[in-house]
């Protein structure tokens, strides 16, 4: 640092000495320069000539700069790009980006009107419609100006770089308006442009499922799996759900061969899907393949016992006697012997065979530990078959009227109850959200006081033995349907 300071001092001293020496030399030269101009004469010595030359150079440079400024001003006024125009352009650009920044902050803060004002200001300053138009569209949506937002999104369609954004914005608008037909067409266009876009895949899959386009929905689901946004096991399950619905559609068109193939494929993809197993079994029954029908139902029963599986198993031999059916069901019910559904099915089969003590043993203590409409109605049928008083039977049936309905198809998202399984919840539009379980129900007294009916019913003077079990079974069906 010291050396650098010393060097600067020496350079300055040397420069001053050189200039002084030069000035002394010029003074010693002698002679003068005579300049005559317009009647004026100027006599300059050597040193004065040097200073005059320097001043002349400075004056020439100043004149050139003034002329350049005048020329730039003229070109600015005539529209040509100049330093002045570039200055104003940079100023406008700075204001435009500041307006965009303020608009985005206002939009994130929920101040839609302020965001719209800032977006319009940004559009005035900036020549970037892909940015300012998008901001205007989003701000207009926030304040509820659907028409302005729609116009903004449509203007984005002209630019290939912003076409997808425009289609997506219009698609969401149509969804909000409930125009699912137009939304589906827009979703298909958006999917064709960006097949790996996760949000577009989800919307398209939902719309295709709602419109029963099961083939298209399966293609969309495959794209989701290929894109890595869907695990393989979830994909197999949901593809089975869609294949099952596709099989139902084919069955409605009375083309049973294709229906059998689709139903069997759905069952193979997801053996634990109860509706797929029941439909696959019925498809095998239509083809006369009772062995495979029983195999499918036994495997599904092992995963989760269900009344639909029992009904399909009964359809394998529709004309058999009650005792023969009870014996044949043993091969399936032995798999889940302790399951509640297994106990209920065995009790019903024993009632049909008029083996009421066996039905009571099969039912066990379900009527007291887990009373539902079905268990209490079965208990009423057992009491009637064993010749109990009519008041006892009425008591069981009265309790059944106010008891929980038991397991049903419930949506895991919104808890809505469905009479039959469906791939989409009709309440919240959730896909593959229905599961067979008991819905959450609050226990409480009935508004009509039906819990007191067993105490108010007067027993008959003489015990009445009712041998018509079918009437109780019919009543059970009525109670289970909620009629």
KAFENUR-V871937 format. One record per residue. N is the residue number from 1. D_FIRST is the distance of its C-alpha to the first C-alpha in Angstrom with 1 decimal. Layout:
BEGIN
[[N/D_FIRST] [N/D_FIRST]]
END
This chain:
BEGIN
[[1/0.0] [2/3.8] [3/5.5] [4/5.2] [5/6.4] [6/8.8] [7/9.9] [8/10.9] [9/12.7] [10/14.5] [11/15.5] [12/16.9] [13/18.8] [14/20.1] [15/21.4] [16/23.1] [17/24.6] [18/25.9] [19/27.4] [20/29.0] [21/30.4] [22/31.8] [23/33.4] [24/34.9] [25/36.3] [26/37.8] [27/39.4] [28/41.0] [29/42.5] [30/45.2] [31/47.6] [32/47.9] [33/48.2] [34/51.3] [35/51.5] [36/54.9] [37/55.2] [38/58.2] [39/59.4] [40/56.0] [41/54.3] [42/50.6] [43/49.4] [44/45.7] [45/43.9] [46/41.2] [47/38.2] [48/40.3] [49/41.0] [50/37.3] [51/36.8] [52/40.1] [53/39.0] [54/35.8] [55/37.9] [56/40.5] [57/37.9] [58/36.6] [59/40.3] [60/41.2] [61/38.3] [62/39.5] [63/43.1] [64/42.2] [65/40.4] [66/43.3] [67/45.8] [68/43.9] [69/43.9] [70/47.6] [71/48.3] [72/46.4] [73/48.4] [74/51.6] [75/50.8] [76/50.0] [77/53.3] [78/55.1] [79/53.6] [80/51.1] [81/47.7] [82/45.0] [83/41.6] [84/43.6] [85/45.9] [86/43.0] [87/41.5] [88/44.8] [89/45.3] [90/42.1] [91/43.1] [92/46.5] [93/45.1] [94/42.8] [95/45.9] [96/48.0] [97/45.8] [98/45.4] [99/49.2] [100/49.5] [101/47.2] [102/49.2] [103/52.4] [104/51.5] [105/50.6] [106/53.8] [107/55.8] [108/54.4] [109/55.2] [110/58.8] [111/58.6] [112/60.5] [113/61.1] [114/57.5] [115/56.5] [116/59.0] [117/57.8] [118/54.2] [119/55.4] [120/57.4] [121/54.4] [122/52.2] [123/55.0] [124/54.9] [125/51.2] [126/50.6] [127/52.4] [128/52.4] [129/56.0] [130/55.6] [131/53.2] [132/54.8] [133/58.4] [134/57.9] [135/56.4] [136/59.4] [137/61.8] [138/60.4] [139/60.2] [140/63.8] [141/65.0] [142/63.5] [143/65.5] [144/68.6] [145/68.7] [146/70.0] [147/70.9] [148/67.5] [149/65.9] [150/68.5] [151/67.8] [152/64.1] [153/64.7] [154/67.1] [155/64.5] [156/62.2] [157/64.9] [158/64.3] [159/60.9] [160/60.9] [161/57.6] [162/59.0] [163/62.7] [164/62.6] [165/61.0] [166/63.8] [167/66.6] [168/65.2] [169/65.1] [170/68.7] [171/69.9] [172/68.7] [173/70.3] [174/73.6] [175/73.4] [176/73.0] [177/76.0] [178/78.1] [179/78.5] [180/78.2] [181/79.9] [182/77.2] [183/74.5] [184/75.8] [185/75.6] [186/72.0] [187/71.1] [188/72.5] [189/70.5] [190/67.3] [191/68.1] [192/68.7] [193/65.3] [194/63.4] [195/65.7] [196/63.0] [197/62.4] [198/63.4] [199/64.4] [200/66.5] [201/68.2] [202/69.2] [203/70.6] [204/72.5] [205/73.9] [206/75.1] [207/76.7] [208/78.3] [209/79.8] [210/81.1] [211/82.8] [212/84.2] [213/82.4] [214/82.2] [215/81.6] [216/78.5] [217/77.3] [218/77.5] [219/75.4] [220/72.8] [221/72.8] [222/72.3] [223/69.2] [224/67.8] [225/68.3] [226/66.8] [227/63.8] [228/63.1] [229/63.8] [230/67.0] [231/67.7] [232/70.4] [233/72.9] [234/72.6] [235/73.0] [236/76.2] [237/77.6] [238/77.0] [239/78.2] [240/81.4] [241/81.8] [242/81.5] [243/83.8] [244/86.3] [245/86.3] [246/86.7] [247/89.7] [248/91.2] [249/91.0] [250/92.6] [251/95.4] [252/96.1] [253/96.8] [254/99.4] [255/97.7] [256/98.1] [257/96.9] [258/93.4] [259/93.4] [260/94.2] [261/91.4] [262/88.8] [263/90.0] [264/90.0] [265/86.5] [266/85.2] [267/86.8] [268/85.3] [269/81.8] [270/82.1] [271/85.2] [272/84.5] [273/84.8] [274/88.2] [275/89.3] [276/88.3] [277/90.4] [278/93.4] [279/93.3] [280/92.8] [281/95.8] [282/97.9] [283/96.9] [284/98.1] [285/101.3] [286/101.9] [287/101.6] [288/104.0] [289/101.4] [290/102.2] [291/100.6] [292/97.1] [293/97.6] [294/98.3] [295/95.4] [296/92.9] [297/94.2] [298/94.2] [299/90.6] [300/89.6] [301/91.7] [302/89.8] [303/86.5] [304/87.9] [305/91.6] [306/92.5] [307/95.8] [308/95.2] [309/95.1] [310/98.3] [311/99.9] [312/98.9] [313/100.2] [314/103.5] [315/103.7] [316/103.9] [317/107.5] [318/108.6] [319/112.3] [320/112.2] [321/114.0] [322/112.1] [323/112.7] [324/111.5] [325/108.4] [326/107.7] [327/107.9] [328/105.8] [329/103.0] [330/102.8] [331/100.8] [332/98.0] [333/98.2] [334/98.0] [335/94.4] [336/93.2] [337/96.1] [338/94.4] [339/92.9] [340/94.2] [341/95.0] [342/96.9] [343/99.0] [344/99.8] [345/100.8] [346/103.1] [347/104.6] [348/105.4] [349/106.8] [350/109.1] [351/110.2] [352/111.1] [353/113.1] [354/114.7] [355/113.4] [356/112.4] [357/112.0] [358/109.6] [359/107.8] [360/107.4] [361/106.1] [362/103.6] [363/102.3] [364/101.8] [365/100.4] [366/98.4] [367/100.6] [368/99.5] [369/95.9] [370/94.8] [371/97.3] [372/96.8] [373/99.2] [374/99.9] [375/100.5] [376/102.7] [377/104.7] [378/105.2] [379/106.4] [380/108.9] [381/110.2] [382/110.7] [383/112.5] [384/114.7] [385/115.5] [386/116.4] [387/118.8] [388/117.0] [389/118.0] [390/117.1] [391/115.2] [392/113.0] [393/112.1] [394/111.5] [395/109.2] [396/107.0] [397/106.9] [398/106.1] [399/103.2] [400/102.0] [401/101.9] [402/99.2] [403/97.4] [404/94.1] [405/94.5] [406/92.5] [407/90.0] [408/89.4] [409/86.9] [410/84.0] [411/80.7] [412/77.8] [413/75.7] [414/78.1] [415/81.0] [416/83.5] [417/86.8] [418/88.3] [419/91.9] [420/90.8] [421/87.7] [422/85.6] [423/82.3] [424/80.9] [425/81.4] [426/83.3] [427/81.7] [428/77.9] [429/78.0] [430/76.3] [431/76.7] [432/78.3] [433/78.1] [434/81.8] [435/82.7] [436/86.0] [437/85.7] [438/87.2] [439/85.6] [440/84.6] [441/87.6] [442/88.2] [443/91.4] [444/93.5] [445/97.0] [446/98.6] [447/99.1] [448/102.8] [449/103.4] [450/104.4] [451/103.4] [452/106.7] [453/109.0] [454/110.0] [455/111.2] [456/113.1] [457/114.8] [458/118.3] [459/119.3] [460/122.5] [461/125.7] [462/126.0] [463/123.3] [464/122.7] [465/121.7] [466/119.9] [467/119.9] [468/118.2] [469/114.6] [470/113.6] [471/113.6] [472/111.0] [473/108.9] [474/109.1] [475/108.1] [476/105.2] [477/104.1] [478/104.4] [479/102.4] [480/99.6] [481/99.5] [482/99.2] [483/102.4]]
END
